[in-house]
């Protein structure tokens, strides 16, 4: 059975967050009667963290963010229901976790309690090949899903995030993820057709009613992106496509990032949706795409029916006619290293602060955001770099993905990290961008949610209060009120 991948070695069992830790001692026997329960401190500490870059620094200094009191490992929806009923009745926080590949602290048990490890719920349950709908359990890892779909059914979901090898289907949905081919296949919220969700009191609901239903609000979308704060996903129905029969690649060089943005905008506005449309600024083009330091390189890949692929690439070529045609080879080079995260661990061990900030905005706002965010981050003391690429495109806008780095003194790592995020995220919001495109909110972005949602925040809180009146589901996240106290970070 595929297991979560640790982000970096954990050199101790201390904790970094000064939060109240809720113990499960009074109900440990009851939980152990439901399913497997782990209380070994080393195992619990490792299960209490994800790939949030700040926690990597803490790990190298011997600390997890906070420790759960126990890791609970159900193997069925019924066991998840029983665990939640016990925890809700006793006021014990529950943090759902899958591959723990998130980078914003969403699966960190801020107030201890239970980490609900869903990775034993693995596998494809059923495939409706005629309709192209796949029923799959939430702990299924990306490679396992795609391998079986392609070899046994000739299908693909088309969802390939950078974390593909180490992330689960439930995590994709819970955090509203995006794959690198999303311009063709859509983000996960466009792919998901229905959900089975266990609510805080243990009751089970199913959402989704076939294509294009008009029977009130879409409850599937209520839970998609809720990061375990409204319910625990125990089953997912996904839309699938036939395995593509054709693929074409191309790359182009632009004199400026803004010129490249405009070409991408025209491509999408013309109705073309190439699976991959990635535009890198000059530093990132030089660092990873063999640019000369002045070029902004666009990578393009499309797959599917040959007629559609040919038409799509013809539109791309037309809209990139003023750019330099670099041929198809750079796309293959990108595909070879696109999921490699080894640089993050290496730089972390050297004391660098390194992270990414991904947002989306209308086409009309992207140029300003590109300038403002880089300037804001580079103005933070100890900042070394702030670079950008466009990673996903839509009819009305696109995702800009910023990578930033700093080299602060060891005692200023946390403060520098917070300052960089404050500068970059608030520059995005001020210029008309959204809070997140696909990494989600978690703990790291929780402080910005009220600012981003405005008058919508009380609506979200009212939904939380109705579905989880005791506030036990993933407390401390999404900017929602917690009955266990405030998160003393940052």
N, C-alpha and C positions, 0 to 999 in steps of 0.2 A: 504494500500500500504506500503510495506517495505521501511524503511527510513535509512539513514546513521547512524552509531553508533559513538557517540563522544568518542574520545580516553581517555580524562580526563577532569575534570571540567575546564572551562575557567573563571578565577577570575577577569576579567577586559576587557577593550576594547582598550588597548594600542597596539602598534605594535613594533616588535623587529627588523625588517629589515629596514635599512636606505635607502630605494629605492624610486625612484620617483613613486608617486601614480597617475595613470591616472583616471580622473573622467568621468563618463558617462552622466553627466548632460545635455550636448547639444543634446543627442540623447535619453534621457530617455523616452520621450513621444513616440518617434518612436518605441522603443523596447517594451513599454507597449502596443502598438497597435498590436504587434505580439503575445505575450504570457504573462504569469504571471511574474511580476518583483517584487523583494523584495529589499527594501532599509533600513529596520529596522537594526540599527547598531548591536544589539546583534545577530540577526539571520545571518547577513552578516559575522560577526566576526567568528561565529561558523562554517560557511560554507567555511571559508578561511583557514582551516587547515586540516591536515590528521593525521595519526598515526606515523609520523616521531618523534622518541623519543626526539629529542632536543626541538621540539615545545611543548612537554609536560612540560618540565621545564619552558619554557616561559609562558605557560598557567597558571601555578601555581603562577607566578609573575605578572599575569594580562595582558599578551600580546599574541596576535596572531602574526604569522610571518609578515603578511601584510594584510590589509583589501581590499577586492574587493570594488568597488563602488556600485555594485548591483549584486544580484543573479537572474539569468534568468532561468525560468523553462518551456522549451518547451514540447509539448506533441506529436510531430510528426516530421518526417524528414523535412517536408516543413517549419515548424517553426524554426528548427535548421538552415536551409538554409537561411531563412530571417534574423535571428539574425546575422549570420556570414557575410552576405552581408552588413548589416548596419555597423557592427564593422570594417570590413576591409576597407570600403569606408571612414570611419572616423578615422582610425588609433587607434582603441581601442583594447587593449589586451583582449583575451578570453582564459580562462583556463577551459577546460572540466573537469567535476567531476562526479563520480558515487557514490560508497559507501564510498569513501575517506578513504579506509583502507590501502593505501600505506604507506610505512615506510621511504621514501626518499624525501618527500616534492614535489612529482610530481604534486599534485593538489593544491599547494599553489599559489595564484595569486600574484606573486612577484612584479608586477607593477600595482596592483589594477585592474581597468577595470571591466570585467564581469567574474563571475563564472557561467559557463554553466552547470547547474544541470540537468543531464540526467536521473534521477531516476524515472521520470514520464513515460518514455518509457519502460514499463515493460510488460512481458508476452511472451509466445510462440505463434508465428504466424502460423506456419505450421510444420508438421512432415511427412517426407517421410519414412514410416516405412520399406518399402522394401529396400531402399538404406541406411537407417540409417542416414539420414541427417535432422537436426533440425534447423528451422529458428526461431531466437529469438531476442528480442529487447535488447539493451545494458544495460538498467537500471534494468534488471532482476537479482535478488539476487540468489546466489547458491542454498540455500534450496528450494526456490520456483521452480526453474528449475528442480531440481532432483525429487522433490516430484511429479510434474505433469508427468514428463517423465516415472517414475517408475509405478505410479498408473494407468495412462491412456494408456501407450504405451509399457510397459515392456522394456524400454530402459534406459541406463545411459550414460552420457558423460564421466564419470570416472575422472573428474577434481575436486579434493578435497584439495585445499590449506588450510593452517592453518587459513586463513582469510575467509574460506568458508561461514560462517554465515553472514559476514558483507561486502562482496565484490560482485561486479556486473560482469556480463559477459563482458561488455565493458571494464571494468578495467582489467579483466584477459588478454584480447587481447592487449589492449593498452600498458600494462606493461610487456608482454611476460611471464606470470606467469607459475608456475609449481604446480601441485597438489601432494599430498603425495603418490598417486598411479601412479606416472608418469612413473616408470620403466615398467609398463604394458601398460598404455594408452598413454603415451607421454606427453610432455609439451603442452601448449595451441597452440603453433605454429604448432604442429603436428595434433591437433584436429580441428583447424579452417579450413573450406572448402571455405569460401568466405566472403566478407564484402560489406556493403554499407557504403560509406564514403562521408561526406560533406567537400569540400575543402574550403579554406579561403574565396574565392569570392562567396561562396554560391552554386557553382555547385556541382552536385551529381554524384558520380561514383560508379560502382559496379565491384567487382573483383571476381575471381574464376570461373572456367569453367568445373567443373566436375573433376573426378579423373585423376591424372597423365597426365595433359595436357602439350603439348610441343609447345607452341605458344609464345615463348619469355619469358622474365623475369616474375616471379610470383609477380604480384602487391599486392596480399594479404599479402605477407611477407614484402613488403615495409612499409605497415601501421602497421603491427603487431610489437609491441614494440616501436612504435614511440611516445608514451606518449602524444598524442594530439598536437604534434608540426607540423605534416604534414597534418592533417585532423581530423575530428570528426567522430567517428564510430557511425552509427545510426541503423545498422542491422548486425546480425552475423549469418552465417551458420556453424553449428558444426557437426562433425561426432559422431555418437552414436553407442553403443554396446548393445547387449542383456543383460538384468540384469543377473549377473553371477549365475550359478546354484550350484557352489561348492566353498568352501573356506577352506584353510589349513593354519596353523600357526606354527612357530617354533622360537626358540631363542638359541643362542650359546654364549659362553664366550671364548675370546681369551686372551692370555697373553700380547699382545701388539696391539696397533692400527695398526701398519704396517702389522702385520700378518692378521688382519681382512681385511685390504685393499686388500691384495693379494687374500684372499678367494673371496671377492666380484668381483675382476677383473676376476678370473677364472670362476666364475658363469656366468658373462656376456659374456666372450669370448667363453664359451661353447654354447651360444645361449639361455640360460634361462633368462627370464625377469619377475621375481616375482614382483608383484605390489608394495610391500613394501620391501625395503632392506636398513635398517638404522643401521649404526655402530656408537656406542658412545665411546668416549675416556674414560679413567678411571674415571676422576672427574664427567663427565656427567652420566656415568653408575651408579656411586654411588649415585648421586643426584636424578636421576629420574627413574633408572631401577633396583634398589635394588642390585647394585653391591657391592663388598666387598672392593673397593678402589684400587684394582689391576687389576680387570677384565675390558676388553673392550667388551661390549655386543652388539651382532648383533640381530636385530629383523627382522623377515621374515614373510610376508603374501602374499599369492597368491589367486586369485579368477578367475573364468571363467569356461570353460568346464572341467569336472572332469579329462578327459584323459590328457589335457594340464597341469592342476594343479598338478596332480600326477607326471608327467614327470619333471616339473619344480622343485618341491620339492625334487625329487630324485637327481637331479643335485646339488641342494643346500646341501643336506645331504652328498653327496660324497665330495664336495669341503670343507665342514666344518668338515670332519671326525676327524681331529686332534684337534678340539676345544672341549670344554665341552658342551654337550647337556643340555640345561636348560629347555626344554619343551616349550609348547605353551602359558602358562599363562601370561608371561610378555607382550605379544603383546596386550592382552585384557586390561591390565592395562594402556599401552600407549594409546590405542584408547580412553579410558575413559577421559584422561586429555590432549590429544594432541592439542586441540584448546584453552586451558585455557591461557589467557593473564593477569590474575589478578596480577601475580607477578610483571609484568612490572609497572603497576600503583603504587603498594605498594612501590616498591623500588624507583621509581621516587619521590614519596612524601617524602621519607626519605633522598633525596639528592643524591642518587646514579646516576651515569652515566651508563646506561645499553643499549646495542644495539647488533645487529647481523650483520655479514658480510658473505654473501654467494657468492661463486664463483665456477667456474668449471674449470677443467684442465685435460690434458691427464693423464692416469694412471701413466705414467713415472715421472710426476712432483708432484704427490700428497704428497708423503712422505716428500719431501723438503718443500713444502708449509705448511704442517701440523706443521713442526718444526719452520720454519722461521716466520710465522705469529704470532704464540703464543709468541715467543721470542721478536719480535718487539713490540708487544702490551704491554707485561709485563715490557718492559724497559721504558715505558712512566710514568712520575711521577704521583703518586696517583693510578696507576692501581692496581686492586685487583685480577682479574681473567681473563683468556682467555682460553676457552675450545672449543671443536670441536666435530662434528659428521658428518658422511657421510649421505646425505639425499636422493640423486637421482643418479642412475647409468646408464651408457650407454656403448655401445660396445667399445668406444675409451677413456672413462674417466668418471669422476664423479663430483658431487657437494660436496664441503666441506662447512659446515655451522658453522661459529665461533660465539660464544657468549662471550661478554666481558663486564667487569664492572670496575668501578673506584669510588673512594670516594674523590673527590676534595673539597677544600673549596668552599663556595657558589659563590664567585666571580671568580672562575676558571672553572666553569662548561663548558662554551662554549669552552674555550681554550683547556681543557682536552679532550673534545669530538672530536675536530678537530685533535688534536695530535694523538689520538688513531686511527682515520680513516686514517690519513696520513701514519702512521706507518704500519698498517695492509694492506691497499689497495696497497701501493707501494711494500710491500714485496711480495704480490701475483703477481703483474705484473712483478716484477724482476725475479720471479721463473717460469714464463711461464703460469700463470693462466689468466683467463679473468676478465673483470670488474664486471660482475654480472651474476648470474645464473637465478634468477627469481624475485628479488625485483625491478630491473630496475635502472634507473639513476637518474631521478628527479633533484632536486636542490643539494642534498647532494653529489652526485657523479659527478656532472657536471664538476668539476675542473680536473677530471682524464680522461675525454673522449678523448681529443687530444692525451694524452700519450698512451691510450689503442688502439685507432684506427690508429695512425700514419698517413701514407700517405692516408688513407681512409677518414680522417676527411674532407678535401676539397670536396670530393665526396658527403658526407652527407650534407655539407653546400650548395652545388650547387643544390641538390634536394630540400632543404628547400627554397632556393631563388626562385626556379622555381614554386613551389606549393604555397608559401606564401610570395610573394614579399614584402609585407609591414611588415612582421614579427609579425603578431598579434597573432598567435596561440601559446599559452603557452610559452611566451618569458622567457628567463632566465634559461631554462632547456636544458639538453642534451649537454651542452657545445657549443651551437649554438650562433651566434651573435644576439644581441638584439638591435633594434632601440630605445629602451626606456632607454638605459644606461646599465652600468655594475651592476652586483649583488654584493653589498658590503658585501659579506659573502663567505668564512670565512675571 
